[in-house]
Amino acid sequence: MDSYTAVKQYLREVSYRLCRIETALDRGVVDWKDVREEALELLTEAQNLYDVTQADYSLDSPIE
């Protein structure tokens, strides 16, 4: 999978997961421990994605 596809897939997944958290907040059925764990997973995945994309793009060049 190329970096562009990986970024798009990650952003779709983040959007879905954030919507789930927002819905839980709206319904008042939030387990804050679960929210923290979800946030940590998202941050870990973001770091992994950043590491992967560094192989394709330097920080000085714009993503096309």
Summary of the structure (lengths in Angstrom):
residues: 64
radius of gyration: 14.6
end to end distance: 16.1
largest distance: 43.7
contacts: 128
relative contact order: 0.16
helix: 73%
strand: 0%
